[in-house]
């Protein structure tokens, strides 16, 4: 018997629609739905353990997003032909969903929870990542898992001045905005995207437009929840609480923490001072009390610490390091730090430092993208590394983390639209975070900008970035420029904005509270612009404009286009010609066939080697024109003529027949020309009898007068 299916439809208002259905698939999960738009179908499931580990004091939430190759009718790459570790694009989608969901679970809910989202069918006109947040929330909506505030996510683009929800990939290429917004019915929770130098007002307008569409999607979830039969939220054992211990900890610690916070100090000094206060608080309890309730003492100390630090900001306008809310930490920069890389820079802001390197290559080094929902390549990409020593910690390295993937992607999006369209290089930036105390991703953007200019990449405009924070008690609020790591953990918002002097190029915002007002968001954006311009000034003091050319030891790249029928001649049998040419000239030669033409990339550090390759290409593609005169050189003598080589195209040979040497009868070729002689010939085209090219020396000589016949 086929189970009953419950379906709700969301009308996007332009002939497209989204459906959410439940009741048929994955019924042993706590909640499951299928979201469909066009022929794209996503299955989302939510499962949560019935009990929590008593030693866990956080929500162990896992959001997993996978794209099945079968969804696009394709086989996975690789030897085993099976989906393996998630791609970067899948990781980025996981992060987009996780960042919206995580703050909306009860603070005291610590049961193992897993939300799995799978692309089961792919329609090329529908981008599936824009549906993942809706699917995850809908799966939770039909479950009994404690999750009280439904959400959704949409992509918003602006095409020809008009906002569009969930555009196709083809339409997105025409847009100057690509933003993902996640929100509840009441407030925006997450924003991430890239833009082509838009204003702060335009960004807020796009967010508001997206929020209205999200409200419609949440209403559809509520209708589905009611039709399916809203489950009673499961009961769970919350965190252990003890009001007496809390009062004792707060009484002993609050004033001391407040005093430390208002003085202003460096990270390690401040951490040591807080640790000393914590030890003093623990000394107020017996060993037996700490054995029984030590976790509560630590929990309440953190709670008191957070309250005291936040109040210092709200009441005194003073931050942990002594700055005012709008102050930017001291900045120093340096370029060309690493002598043998193609471009490098150091960017240090306060206790955050990033070292960026730029490597230049041919199209062969492009980053290949091969997923069920996208195929292509990136000629500009950025990798971000966050080693444990950057925060003074010792931890095992477990491969690239989701955080590293996300931060690298943000910095890449911030810079990529400022790379010239006609830049011939494939560019890889690597950011090594050497110190971190707040917003290493924005330090990466700044270091990346300087490294690109140091490498001689003619950036359209330099880009800087800043991370903004927020502290509010519901009435009073303070927007913080250039936040510290502690201000990120203790605050209510992490808002990263990058841009040029003329507009925003990328953003990433995470809101940790419900009901963020748009006026606060607008103030944060305005304050961020002032901070960005200040930082941009520091960058341009260090390097005002890109180097005129790449460095002497960096590879130079020259591109040429040849007719497609000459590609084989340049490559040679089994690649012999091109391989020998690369070896002889010390260059790298890449040939791509585009629209029946050969696009040749020549990469090398020796100008003479590059010129030799260009000469060879010119020689191979040389095509003499009928009736034109060309200079030639004799390279071989024959009984019936001389083999000559066009001096403008070495290696391009043609036979000059003895009959075309001179008007007079020529008995011996050496009577007219010899080895090494240079002279001009006229090109006569292809001889219809021999089917070979024909040239003539005598055609350029004055014909002698005919002798009169004697009677």
N, C-alpha and C positions, 0 to 999 in steps of 0.2 A: 504494500500500500504506500503510495507516494504521500509524504507528509504535507500538511498545509503550508502554503507559501504566503508570506506577508511582504508586500511591496509598497514602497513609497517613491514618488517621483518628484524631482526637483527641476523646475523649468528655468533655464538660464536666460530666457527672454529673447533669444536670437535664433530660435529653431532647434537649438541643441538642448539636451536634457540629461540628467543623471538619475539613475534608479538605485535604490537601496533595498535589498531583499534579505530575509532571514527565514529560518524554519526548515530548510532543506539540507544544507551542507554542514558538516562538522558539528553535529549536535552534542557530542560529548564535551566539547569546549564549554566554558562558562558562558561565553557569548560568541556568536559568529555571524558575519554578514557577507554578502557579495555586493560590491559596488560596481556599477556598469555605466560607462559613457561611450557611446558609439559601440565599437566592438572590443573595447578595452574592458576587461573584467578583473577585479581584484578581490581576493578572499582575505578577510581579516578575522583573526580569532583572538580571544582574550581568556587567559586562564590564570587563576591565582590560588596559591596554596591555602588550605583551610586553617592552618596555624602558622605562627611566625617563630623563627629562631629567637629565643629569649636573649641571646647575646648580640643580636643585631639591633642597632638604634637608627636605622635608615630604611628607606623603601628600596628593596632589591628589585628594581624594575628593569626589564630587558625589552627593548623594542627592536624587532628584527624585520627587515624588509628585504625580500629576495625577488629577483626577476627570473622566471623560468624560460630557458631558450625555446622550449616547445611552444610557448605563448606566441612567439613570432615565427613559428615554423622553421626553426634553425637548430643546428647542432652546436653544442658547446665546443670551443676551441680546446687545444691541448690533446695530450695522448689518451687520457682516460675517458674523454667525451662525457664528462659529468660536471655539473655545477660544483665549484669549489668554494674558496673563501670569497666573501663579498667584495665587489668592486668598489672603487671610490664613490661612484655615483649612488650605489646602494647604501653605503655608509652615510653619505650626506643626507639621503632621504630618512634613514633611521634617526639621525640627529634632529632633523626638522620636526619629526613627530614627537620624539622623546622630550624635546625642550618645551613643548606646549602641554603635554600630558602630565609630566612629573609634578609640577607644582599644584596640580588640582586633585591629587589624592589626599586623604586626611593625613595630617602631620604625624599622627600616632599609628598609622597603618604600616606594618613592617613585614607583611607576608610576601613571599616570593611571587612575583607577578610577571607574566610574559605576554606581550602583544606581538603576534606574528602576522605579517602582511605579505601576501604573495601575488605577484602578477601572473595571472593564469591565461589571459588572452590579450594580445597587444594589437591595437589599431594605430597605424602610423600617424593618424591625425589627432591623436589624444596623448598627451604627456602624462604618464601614470603617477608621477610623484606628487602631482597636484591633488590626487584623490586619496592619497595614503592617510592623511590626517582625518579626513571624513570617515574613512573605513574604520580606523582604529577607534574613534570616538563612538561610532555606531555599534561596534562590537561590544564595547563597554556598556553602552546604553541598554542593550538587551540582556545584560548579565546581572548577577547579584553582587558584583564587586563594588566596594565603596568608591564611588567616583561621582561626585555630586554636580559637577559643572560641565555639561557637554560642550565640545568645541568642534571647530572644523578649520580647514586650511584651504586657501585658494591661491592660485597664481594670478597676478594682475599685470597686464601689459598696456602700453599706450601706443596705438598705431594711428598715424595721421591725426594726432591730437585727441583720439577717442580711447577711453579705457575699455579693456576687454578682459573678461574672466576666463581663466583656463584656456589660453590660445593654443593652437597647434604649434609644433616646432617650426614649421614653415612661416607661420604668421609672426612668431616670436622674433625671427630674424629681421623683421621690418620695424620692430619696436625699439623705443629708446628707454624703456623700463622693463625689467624682469624681476619681479618681487614676489616672494612667498610670504603670505600673512596668515598667522594662526591666531584665533580669537575665540572667546566665549560669547555668549549673547550680550554680556555687559561690557567687556573690555578686551583690548588687544593684548595678546600674551607674547607674540613672537613676530619679528619681521626680519627677513633676510633677502638680499638681492643685489643686483647691479644696475646702474643707471648711466646714461650718457650725459653727465654734468647737468642734472636737473637741480632746481632750487629746493630749499627746505619746504616752501609752501606747496610745491607740486608733489613732494613726497608725502606730506600729510594728506593731501587731496586723494592720492592713490590709496593710502591706507584706509581712509574713510570709505572709499568706494568698495574696497575689498570687504570691509567689515559688514556693510549692508548685505553683500552676497552671502557672507558667512551666516548671518542671522537667518536667512531663508533656509540654509542647509541644516541648521540646528533645529528649526521648527519641523523639518521633515523627519529628523531623528526622533523628536518628541512624539510625532504622530505614529511612527513605526513602533516606538516603545509602548504607546498606549494600545495599538492594535494587537501587538504580540502579547501584551499582558505584562505590565511593569512588575518585575520580580521584587520581592522584598529584599532590601539590602541585608546581606549577611551580618551577623553579629561577630565581633572579634574582640580579642583581649587587647586593650590599648596599652600604652606605656605605663609603667609603674610610676606613681606620683606620691609625693610626701610633702605636704605644705609646710610642716615644721622645719624640715631640712632646707627647703627653699628659702624660708624667711631667715634662717640662720646663716646660710651662704650669702644671701644678698646683703644682710646687715654687716657682715664682715668684709665683703669684697667691693661693694658698689662704689663707695667713696674713694677707695684706693685706686680702683680702675679708672674712675672719672679723673682723678688727679694726674695719673700717668697719661691718659689720652689727651688732656688739654695742653700738655707741655710741648708736645711735638718731638718725635725722636725717630731714629733709624729703625729699620725692620728688626734686626737682631737684638738691638738694645731694648726695643719695646717688647719683643717676644720674651726676652729674659726677665723683664720686669713683671710682665703678666704671670709668667711661670712662678716667680717668687711669691706673688700674692696668692696663687693657687695653692702652693705648698703651705702657706700660712693658714689658709682656710682648712686644708686637710688636717692640719695639726690640731684643729678644734674638735676633731672627732677621734674616738678611740679606735684601736686596731679592729676590734670586733664590729664597730659601726661601719668602718670603711669596708670590711670584708662583706658585710651584708648590703650596704647601700653606697659603696664607692662610686658606682656608675651614676647614681643620682647626684652625688656631690659634683662630679665632673659635668654632668648635664646642666645643673643649675648654675655652675660657675660660668659656663659658656653663655647661658641665657642672660646672666647678670652682666657679663662682659659686653654682649651685644647691645643690651639696653643702655649701658653707661656710655659706650662709644657713640651710639646714635644720638643720645641726648646732648653730648658735647657738641656735635655738629649742629643740631637743631637749636640749641640754646645759646651757644657761643660763636657759631660759625667757624669753628676751628677743627681741623682735621688731624688725624693721627700723626702726620709728619709735620704739623705746624702750619700747613698752608691754609689759605682762604679757599672758599668753594670754587672760585674761578681760576685759581693759580695753576700754572703748568710747572712741573718739576724741571730742574736745570737740565739742559740738553747739551751734549757735545757730540760732534760727528767727525768722521775721517774717511777719506776715499783712498783707493789704491793701496790698501793695507797689505794685501797679499800680492807679492811681486809677479807671480807667474800665471795667475788666473786671468781670464779675459776681462773681468771687471769685479771690483769688490768695494765694500763699504762697511763701516762700523757706525751703528746708531745707538747712543746711550741716553736714556731719559731716566733720571733718578736712579733707581736700583733695577732697571730693566735694560738689557743690552742684547742687540741682535747683530750678528755678522752675516752679511749677505754676499753671495758670489753669483756671477753671471757666466754661463758657458754658451758659446755660439757654435752652431752647427748647420748642416744642410737639412733638407726635408727628410733625409733618411733617419734623422734623430727625432722626428716628430713623435709625440706621444699618441699611440694608437688607442682608440676607444672602440671596443667591440662588446656591446651588451645587447640584450634583446630589444631594448627600447631606443638605442642610439648606436650608430656606427659613424666613424670619422676619425679625425686626427686633430691634435692641438700643436701648433707651431710655437706657442708660448705657454709655458707651464711653470708652476712654482711649488717647491716642496719645503715643508716646514718641519723642523726637528726640535723637540723639547726634551733634552736630556735631564736626568734627575739632579745632576750637580747644579743646574741653573737655579734651583731653590734650596741648595745646600743639603740635598738628601741623597741617600744611597739606595737605589732600587734596581731590581733586575730589569733588563730590557726585554720586552715581549713583542717586538715588532712595532710597526706603526700603529699608534692608537687612533681611535675615532676622533679624539680631540685634535690630534695633529693633522688629520685629513681635513677636518672642518676649518681649522684656522688657516691652513695653507690655501684652501679653496677661497676663503674670504679675501685673503691678500692677493691671490691671483686675479679674482674678479675686479678688485680695486684698481689694478694696474693695466689689465689687458686691453682696454679700449684706448689707452694712451700709447700703445705700440703702433707705429705707422703702418697703414695698410700695405704699403709697398716694401716693407722691411723684408729683405731676402733671407734672413737668418731664421733658423729654429733657435729659440731662446729658452734656456732652463735657468731659473733662479733657485738657489738653495739658501734657506735662512736657518742659521744655527743660533738658537737662543742660548746665550751664555749666562745671562742673569735674568731672573724674572721676579718682579713684584708689581704686577698689574699690566695687562694689555701688551703682551709680547706680540700678538698678531698685528697690532698697529705699529709697533716698532719694526716689524717685518716689512710692512708697506713702505715706511720711511727709508729703511735700509735698502730695500729693493729699488726704490726710485733712484737713489744715489748710485747704486751699483750699475744700473742700466745706463745712466749718464756717463759714468766712469768707463763703461765698456764701449762707448761711442754709439750707442743706440739713440737715434734722433727722436726721443720721446716728444709727443705732441705737446704735453704739459707735464710738469712734475706733480706728484700726488703725495699727500700726507694723510695721516689718520690719527684719530683720538678716541679714547674710550670714556664714556660719560656714565655717571652713577646717579642714584637717587636715594634719598632717605626721607621718609614721611611717616607721620603718626596719624594720618587721616585728615589733619587740619593744616599743620605746618609742614613745609617740605623744603628740602635743599637739593639742588641739582649740582653734582660734583663733576668738575672737569679733570680729566686725566687721573682716573681712579687707581688706587692701590689694590693689591690682591685682597687685603683685609676688607677694604670698602666694597669689593665685589661680593665677598662672602657674607658680610653683615648688612649689605644694602638691599634695596628693593628693585634695582634695575641695573642691567649691563647693556649699554647702548654704544656700539662702535660705529663710527661714521668716517668714511674716507672721501677725499675729493681733491679737486684742483682749486685754483683761486676762483674759478668760474662756476663750480657746481659739484654736486655729490656724484661719486662714481660707484660706491658700494656701501652697504650698511648691514648690521646684524644687531638685533635688539631682543633681549630676553627680559620679560617682566615677571617679577616674583609675587606680585600682589594683584588683587582684583580691583578693577575700577580705575585704572590709570586715566586721568583726565587728559583731553587733547591739548589743553592750554599748557599743561606740564610738559607734554611731548614737544610742543612748539618751542617752549623756553629751552628745553634740552638741546634741540636742534640749532637754535640761535646761538646758544652758548658754545656748542660744539664747533660752529663755523668760526667763531672768534679764536678758539683754541687751535683749530686746524690751520688757520692762516698764520698764527704765531709760530707753529711748528714748521710750516712751509718756509717761513722766513729763515729759520735756522738751517734748513736743508740747502736753500739757495745761497746762503752765505758760504757754505762749504763747497758747493759746485753750482755755479750760476746757470750753466747751460751744458748740454751734452758735449763730449769731446767731438771735434770735427771729424775724426775718423777713429777706427778701432786701433788698439795698441799695436806696436811693432811686432810683438810675439803672438798676437791674436790672428786668427785666420781671416783673410779677406774673402768675400764671396762675390763672384761675378756671374750674372745669368745671361744666357743667350738663347734665342729661339731659332730652330732650324726646321725646314720642311720635314715632314714625317718620313719621306722616302730616303732620307740621308741617315736616319738613326742607325740602321744596320751597318752602314759603312763606318760609322764612328765607333760602334761597339766592336765590330770585327768578328771573325769566326770564333765561336766559343769565348768571346770577350777578349780576344788577344790584343786588338788595337787599343782598347781603352785601358786594359791592365798595363800594357807596356808604356802607354802615355802617362799614366798615373805614377808609375815607378820612375820614369825618366824625369818627370817635372816636380815630383814631391807634392802632388796635389791630390785632392779627392774630387772625383767627377761623378755626379749623379744625373741621370737622364730620366725624365718623366714624360710620358706621352699624354698630351692634353689637346683635345680637339684636333686630332690628326697632325699635331705638331710636336716636335721634341723640345722640351724646356730643359736646358742644360744648366746645372749649377756647378761652378768651379770654385773649390775651397782650397786655399793655400796661404802660407805665410811669405813665400818668396814671389815677389812681383814678376821676376823673370820666368818662373815656372808657369804662372798664370798666363803670361803673354805667349809662352810656347804652346799652351793648350789652345788659346784663342787663334793662334796662327794655324794650328792643325785643323781646327773647325773650319776656318776660312778656306783652307786648302780643300778640304773634303767637300764643302758645299759650293765651291767656286763653279760658276756656270757662265762661260763666255757667251756673249751676245752676237748674233749674226751681223757681219759687216763691221764689227768693232776691231780696233787694233790693240794688241797686247804685247808687252815686252816678254821675251822668252830667253832661256839660256840653254845652250846645247849641253846635254848630259850623256849622249851616247851616239856614236857614229856607226852607220850601217852602209852597206853597198848601195842601197836604193834610197837613202835619205838620212835624216838626222832626227833622233828623238830629242825633243825640246821640252823644257819645263817652264810653266808660267812663273815668272819671278814673284808675282803677287800671290801665288798659291803653290808654294813648294810641295812637291810630291804629285802634282797634277800634271800629267805628261800627255803629249800628243805627237804623232809622227808628222814631220815636215818632209814630204816626198821630194825626191830629187827633181822632179818636173816642176816643183813650185819654188825652187831656190832662186832662179833667175830667168829672165826672158831668153837669154842665149842658151844654146844647147849645153848641158853640163855633162861632161864625161865622168868626172870624179867629184864626189861630194866635197872632198877636201879642197877642190879648186875654189869653192865659194865660202864654206864655213868650216870651223874646227872646234874641237872640244873647248868648252868654256866661253865661247863667243856669246855675246848678248846683243840682241837686235829685236826688232818688232816684226810681228806677223799679223795678218788679217784673218779673222775667223770666218770660215765659209760654211759653217754648219755641218750637217751629216751628209756624206757622199751617198747618193742613192744607190750606187753600184756596190760599194764595199760595206755600207752601213756603219762606217766609222767616221769620227770627226775629222775635219779637213781644215788645214791652215795653209796660208801662202805667204812667202816672203816677197815674191816677185809682184804680187798684187799691190804692194805699197811702193814699188819702184816705177819710175817713168818708163813707159814702153818705148824702146828705140824705134825710130822711123824705119819703115820697110824700104829695102833697096829696090830701085827701079830695074825692071827686067830689061837686059840687053837684047837688041835685035840682031 
